[in-house]
Amino acid sequence: LSAFLIQFYDNKPPPPSILVNCDLSEQKLLQDALSIRLGQKVEINRPQRGERKDVIEHATLNAREALERKLAENTGQRKLLEGVAKVFGLSETPQRIETYDNSHIMGQAPYGVMVVGGPEGFNKRAYRKYSIKGPVAPGDDFGMMREVMRRRFAKGASVTGESRPEDWPDLLLIDGGLGQYNAVKGVLDELGVTDIVMVAIAKGPDRDAGREWFFMEGRAPFQLPPRDPVLYYLQRLRDEAHRFAITTHRAGRSKALTK
């Protein structure tokens, strides 16, 4: 806790009074350091009775419950990822799933996006936006996806004599059908990227969620049971990519219109 307090107040001023729920090692030294940072006296206390003790007990209970929720979510996430590995025949539970989508209106303000999912849920820091540079014919979704794939994987694919880049995915999920699948596979084959499992997910008849078709190498197109938790998870990945693509496109279009 002492180390945490030093790190926590490294980039923000400490308050004059800090309440803790346990005794700290080198508490006086810590108080002196924080007092210097604040420019006035800082006291660290472990309340033994009264209202301040109630506040600490309440904070401790909140922290414990939040941690339990997080652990429960991670356990559920692990089971989902194990289910993904089983459905797609992966050798190991995926630690990084990248999902791609495009967005444009009549070819205007075209963007491709990547969202990342894994054991901790969505990793929004790893999301990427790709403003399509072309040349790509207006509305050519396949051309847009090919450009995104080249920009994503060309650099890592060009590295020779070294191991696979750490930030490469265990599973590549493409929003689209067989056409999108073939477009992406063509680029990966061209770059010599052969160790990433790729799956395309296409909406079913009338774009009904729950009737998606999956396309991957070595298997006929297939569907998952309508209420399969793994299907729900894959839909969430696809929908998050779609949401991110739409918001990215809107921001780019707004900027272009203003200009």
N, C-alpha and C positions, 0 to 999 in steps of 0.2 A: 504493500500500500504506500510506503514511503517513496519507492521508485515511481509509482504511478502518479503521486501528487506532484513530484518534481517534473515529470513529463507533461502532465495535464496543464500545469501553470507555466510551462515554458514559453507559450505564445499568448498568454492572457494574464491580466493582473489578478492576483489572489485576493480574496475578501479578508477583512480584518479577523473574522472568526471562522474556523473550519471545524466541523464536528465529525468524528470518526467512531467506528463501532469496535475498534480494537486498539490495544497499545501499539505504539510505533517504535521501531528501533531508531536511535539517534534523533528523538523528537525535538530536543532543543536546537540541534544543528539545523534541522529542517525548518523550524520556526524562524531561526535567524536568517536563513537563506531567503525564505519567502518574505520576511520583513524588509530585507534589503531591496527585493524586487518591487515591493509595493511602495516603499518609502515611508512606511509607518509600521507599527507593531502588528504582527500577525500571531494569533493564538490558536493552537490546535488542542481541542479538548475531547475527551471521551465521557459524555454525560452519564451519570450514575442514577439519576432520579429526575422526576418532574417532566415538564413538557418537552424539553430538548431530548430526553431519553426516549420519549414516545415517538418523536420525529425520526430519530435514528432507527428505531425498531421498524417503523413504517417503511422507511427507505430500504432497509435490509430485506423486508418481506417483498417489496416491489422488485428488487434486484433478483432475488431468488426465483420469483415467479417468471420474470422475463427470461432468465437463463434456462429455466425448465421448458418454456415455450420454444426457445431457440433450439434446444437439444431435440425436442420432439419434432420440430420442423426438419431438422437435419436428418433425423432417423427416417422420416417419411421420404425425404428427398433421396436418400441413399437407396431406399427400396424402389423408388421410381426409376432411378438410373440403372439399377440392377435389372429392372424390367425392360428398359430400353436396350441394354446389352443383349438380353435374351431374345427380344423381338427381332433385332437386326443382326444377330449372330456375331456380336463383338467379342473379342478374346478377353477383354477386361471391362470393368465398369467405367464408363466415360467420365473423365474429369472436366472436359471442356467440349461443349456442343455449340457450334456456330450456326446460326440461322440467318439466311439472306433473303432480302426482298427488294423490289424496285418500286418507285413511285414517280409519276409524271402526269400531266394533263395534256393530251394531244401532242406529246413529245416535248412540252415546255417544262423547264426547271427539272430535268431528270436527275434523280438521285438513286443510288443503291446504298443499302445499309446492311450492317452486320450486328446482330445481338448475340450475347454469350450467356450460356447457362451452364451450371455445374453443381457440385455438392452444396454450395452456399446459396443456391438460387440464381437469380439474374445478377451478373457481374457488370453493372452499368459503366464502370470505369473502363471496361474493355470494349464497349460499343464503338463502332466506327461508321463514319459517313463518307460516301464516295460521290462527289459531284461528277457526273458523267461528262467526260471531255470529248469523246468521239474520235474520229467520225463515226456516228451511229445514226441511222435513219430515224426520223421522228416516230416514236412509238415502238421501236424495235426492242422488245423486252429481252429477246435472246442476245442481241448485240450488247445491250446494257449489262446483262449478267456476265457475258464473256469478258467485258472490260473490267468489271469488279473483280472477277476471279484472277485475272492477270495481275492486277495491282495488288491483290492480297497475297498471292503465292509466288510471284515471279522472283522476288528477291531471295526468299528462302530456298527456292528450287535451284537458284543459280549457285548456291554455296556448295562447293565440292569438297570431299574429304572430311566433312564434319557431320555430326549427328543431326537428326531432325530438329528443327527450331522448337524451342520450348513452348512458344505460344501457338503452335499449330494444333488444330482441333483433333479430337478422337472421332468425332462424327460431324459431318457437314449436312445440314438440313436445308433444302432449297424449297421455297414456296413456288409451286408450279407442277406441271405434269411432265410427261415424257419429253416434250420439246425442251423444257428448261433443263431437265436431267441431261439430255444429249449435249446441249450447249455447254454446260459446265464440265461434263466428262471430257468433251473434246479439248477444252483448255487445259485441264489437269493432265491429260495424256500428252498434250503438246509440251507441257512444262516438265514432264517426267515425274509428276507427283502421283505415286501409286499406292501409298500407304495410309491414305485417309478414306474411311468408309463414307460414301455419299448416298443420301436418300432424298428423293423429291416427294413432297406431300401435296397432293392435288385435291381440291374440293370435289365432292361427289356431285350427283345430278342436282341441278338447281342450286349448286353451291351450298348444299346442306352440310353444316357441321355435324360430325358423327358418322358421315359416310365417305370419309376421305380414302383416297387410293394412294398407296405407297409404291414407288418405283426405285429399285436398286439393282445393282449388277448381280447376275446369276440367279435371279428369282423372277417369276411371273408377277405382274402387278397384284397386290393383295390389300385386304382391308383388315382392321382390327375390330373386335367386338364393340358394339356401340357404347357400352358403359365401362370399358376397360380404363383403369386409372392411367395407364401408360398413354392411351390415346388422348385423354384429357390433358396430360402433361405436354405432349407433342403439339396439341392445339394451342396451348398457352404459349409455347415457344414461337409458333407460327404467328399467332395474333400479336405477340409483343414485337416481332419483326415488322409486321404490317403497321402497327401503331407508330413505331419509331420512323418507318419510311414516310408515312403520311405527315407527321409533324415536321420531319426534316424537309420534305418537299414544300410544305406550306411556308416554312421560314425562308427557304431559298426563293420561292416565288414572290413572297412579300418584299424581300430585299431587292429583287430584280425590278418589281413594279415601282418601288420607291425611287430606284435609280433612274 
